[in-house]
Every structure is written in C-alpha cells, then in structure tokens.
Amino acid sequence: MKDSIQMSDLRNQYLELKTEIDSAVLDCLESGAYINGPSVKEFQVSLEKYLNVKHVIPCANGTDSLQIAMMALDLKPGDEVICPAFTYAATAEVIALLGLVPVMVDVDLTTFNITAEIIEPAITSKTKAIVPVHLYGQSSDMEPILKLAEKHGLYVIEDNAQAIGADYTFTDGSVAKTGTIGHIGSTSFFPSKNLGCYGDGGALMTNDDTLAAKMRMIANHGQEKKYFHKVIGCNSRLDTIQAAILNVKLKRLDKFGMARNKMADYYDQKLNNINGLIIPVREKKSNHVFHQYTLRVLDNKRDELKKYLADHGIPTMIYYPLPLYRQEAYQKYVDENFEVPSAEILCKEVLSLPIHTEQNIDHQQYIVETIHKFYSN
C-alpha cells in the first residue's frame, strides 16, 4: 500500500473537522475559562439530549467514571461486584481499589458479553452490584440482567466505554441508549473511542436525581458549595478544551456509527465464507456501533494470521490476551478451581481488524485480499 493502514486514524479525522475544532479550541483559550468553562456545560446538555437521559456528569476519564459510580452507591469493603472476566482491567481495577471484591464471570462465546444466565450462579449474600460491559460496541442483553438485579436487590452499572451511541430494544418495543439502562452508566472519551477527545475524558449517566447529585459532589472533592465538603470525593473534571472538541464530534456520532457499520458490512460480506473465521455476531436486541471489528480465528491460527497481516503492513490488535483472573493483579480473587471456559477460548481466538471513520475502500480491499491469501496458502 502507498499509504499506511492505521488501526485508528485520529490525524485524518482531525483534518476533516479542523476548521470547527480549531475554532472551538481557540474560543476556550480566548475565554480563559480553562476549568468548568461554558463548553463543559454545553457538552453535558447536548449529551443528555442525545442519550435521552436526565443527567450527564462529565469527569476526567472512563476509569474515574466507574469509580465515582461505585462510590455513589455506598458500597462497603468486602462487598462483591460481578463483572466479566473478558474485559479491560479498568472494570475490575476500580472495584479492587475501593476494597470491594471483583467477582469475575464468564461471557457468552458468540456476543462476548455477560448474560443473566451466566451472572445468576455467581450471586451471593455479599453481592451488591453488576457491571455489564458492552464490549466492542454492542449492548449486553440488558432486560434479563435488569430483572435479575431487581430480583436480588442489586445495582447495575453499565460500562459503556465501547458502545456509546448503541441502541437496545426491549421486548415491549421501547428503545434506550446504552449507558442509560441501568442505575448508572459510565463511559470514556479516550481518543480512539467512537466519541473521543484529544486527551482523557469521561462521563456518568443516570436518570436518578439523588445519585446524580451525589456523583457531582464526589467528582468535585465531595463538595456542593466551594470549601464545604459533604462526602469523601475525588478531583475528576472534564477539561474545558476537551469538552469543546467533544461538542464538535458529538454532532457527528451517528454519522460515524453509520460509516463504521458500512465498513463492518464490507468485512462481513468478504470474510463470511472463510472456513476458520467467525465474523462478529449482531444481536437482534442491539445495534452495533463497531468500536472494534473483532473476528474469532479458529484452529490455533490467530497468532499466525496476526503476524502474516503485520508482515503485509496491516495492523491488528488482540483485545484481550488474558482473562482478568489470570492477570497477576487479580489472581488473588479466585481459587485454583476457577474456570471461565468461553473467556479462555476468546483470549486465544479474538483478532480486531482496522475499522475507523477515515478508512478507505482500497485499504479494506487490501485487508480482505490479504486474509484470503493467508487462507489459500
């Protein structure tokens, strides 16, 4: 290829939006309102409207958003929080940091997400919350999870870092955006996310007025009024300049999603009939915003395919190479008999291909042609 293929092409996305973004950033610089400036409130209101949720609480990053959510629920050391074993470490990291116990469960082999059926056997008298992760851009099946949580009196915190903009359809036909379905939703605006800023950023979502007020306090050193601290909090603010950038990009989030789906459709069409590959499953209850386009590579050929593609100038990523319980930091939370067979399989098979809004058809054609050549050898 004459130009290099990128997993995420942030530079060219910026060039496409350069005029608007430069203007928005300059406005922030000229205003001098670098902390909690007008752009932060504007973004909060715009995201509330987009998600159809009562409250958005901007914060410094996605990990903070999960921590603030758990702090707001008054969970106590020793309380158990159920989360998938197949996810990024941040999901379990904040549980452990607060002295809570991460209870890592398996995921569905086809959707990569946890389900109510998988969760229920892990519930004990110490369980206080469930954290579904909407992995790769598609919602977990939330309706049964909500029913299960209600049955056992549990909180539901959605980790929506990879699926902002996705819709979930309930059996009665009603539709809700991911992140607005549980008691609290959390998300990240890391640059490579579908809605990403140019640094770190995050947000919480809730329809609960009491939780919203408490999370705002926690994110602001536990204070409602300056220098008067009602609860133990932290310092977690969305930077004004990052909010200005997100205001520009939020207007295009659905357009970005359609572009990603068009690319995913092309991959599906060209890779569906390769014996030894499983393309992503698209669930009926959730659309897919394709933060990642993740294949399952069968027959122990994942690493061989990854190297072959790299040798031909095609980057790929493995999200994730180890289930959480086998990470050194989290081994103490399980015993020697602990098993998550689907997560173990996925860690050996998953491979994510380049997918982003600036990817051109020539690159995609080259990628699928190269994969076909690998399987024809």
Rosetta blueprint (number, residue, H / E / L):
1 M L
2 K L
3 D L
4 S L
5 I L
6 Q L
7 M L
8 S L
9 D L
10 L H
11 R H
12 N H
13 Q H
14 Y H
15 L H
16 E H
17 L H
18 K H
19 T H
20 E H
21 I H
22 D H
23 S H
24 A H
25 V H
26 L H
27 D H
28 C H
29 L H
30 E H
31 S H
32 G L
33 A L
34 Y L
35 I L
36 N L
37 G L
38 P H
39 S H
40 V H
41 K H
42 E H
43 F H
44 Q H
45 V H
46 S H
47 L H
48 E H
49 K H
50 Y H
51 L H
52 N L
53 V L
54 K L
55 H E
56 V E
57 I E
58 P E
59 C E
60 A L
61 N L
62 G H
63 T H
64 D H
65 S H
66 L H
67 Q H
68 I H
69 A H
70 M H
71 M H
72 A H
73 L L
74 D L
75 L L
76 K L
77 P L
78 G L
79 D L
80 E E
81 V E
82 I E
83 C E
84 P E
85 A L
86 F L
87 T L
88 Y L
89 A L
90 A H
91 T H
92 A H
93 E H
94 V H
95 I H
96 A H
97 L H
98 L L
99 G L
100 L L
101 V E
102 P E
103 V E
104 M E
105 V E
106 D L
107 V L
108 D L
109 L L
110 T L
111 T L
112 F L
113 N L
114 I L
115 T L
116 A H
117 E H
118 I H
119 I H
120 E H
121 P H
122 A H
123 I L
124 T L
125 S L
126 K L
127 T E
128 K E
129 A E
130 I E
131 V L
132 P L
133 V E
134 H L
135 L H
136 Y H
137 G H
138 Q E
139 S L
140 S L
141 D L
142 M H
143 E H
144 P H
145 I H
146 L H
147 K H
148 L H
149 A H
150 E H
151 K H
152 H H
153 G L
154 L L
155 Y E
156 V E
157 I E
158 E E
159 D E
160 N L
161 A L
162 Q L
163 A L
164 I L
165 G L
166 A L
167 D E
168 Y E
169 T E
170 F L
171 T L
172 D L
173 G L
174 S L
175 V E
176 A E
177 K E
178 T L
179 G L
180 T L
181 I L
182 G L
183 H L
184 I E
185 G E
186 S E
187 T E
188 S E
189 F L
190 F L
191 P L
192 S L
193 K L
194 N L
195 L L
196 G L
197 C L
198 Y L
199 G L
200 D L
201 G L
202 G E
203 A E
204 L E
205 M E
206 T E
207 N L
208 D L
209 D H
210 T H
211 L H
212 A H
213 A H
214 K H
215 M H
216 R H
217 M H
218 I H
219 A H
220 N E
221 H L
222 G L
223 Q E
224 E E
225 K E
226 K L
227 Y L
228 F E
229 H E
230 K L
231 V L
232 I L
233 G L
234 C L
235 N E
236 S L
237 R L
238 L L
239 D L
240 T H
241 I H
242 Q H
243 A H
244 A H
245 I H
246 L H
247 N H
248 V H
249 K H
250 L H
251 K L
252 R L
253 L H
254 D H
255 K H
256 F H
257 G H
258 M H
259 A H
260 R H
261 N H
262 K H
263 M H
264 A H
265 D H
266 Y H
267 Y H
268 D H
269 Q H
270 K H
271 L H
272 N L
273 N L
274 I L
275 N L
276 G L
277 L E
278 I E
279 I L
280 P L
281 V L
282 R L
283 E L
284 K L
285 K L
286 S E
287 N L
288 H E
289 V L
290 F L
291 H L
292 Q L
293 Y E
294 T E
295 L E
296 R E
297 V E
298 L L
299 D L
300 N L
301 K L
302 R H
303 D H
304 E H
305 L H
306 K H
307 K H
308 Y H
309 L H
310 A H
311 D H
312 H L
313 G L
314 I L
315 P L
316 T L
317 M E
318 I L
319 Y L
320 Y L
321 P L
322 L L
323 P L
324 L H
325 Y H
326 R H
327 Q L
328 E H
329 A H
330 Y H
331 Q H
332 K H
333 Y H
334 V L
335 D L
336 E L
337 N L
338 F L
339 E L
340 V L
341 P H
342 S H
343 A H
344 E H
345 I H
346 L H
347 C H
348 K H
349 E H
350 V E
351 L E
352 S E
353 L E
354 P L
355 I L
356 H L
357 T L
358 E L
359 Q L
360 N L
361 I H
362 D H
363 H H
364 Q H
365 Q H
366 Y H
367 I H
368 V H
369 E H
370 T H
371 I H
372 H H
373 K H
374 F H
375 Y H
376 S H
377 N L
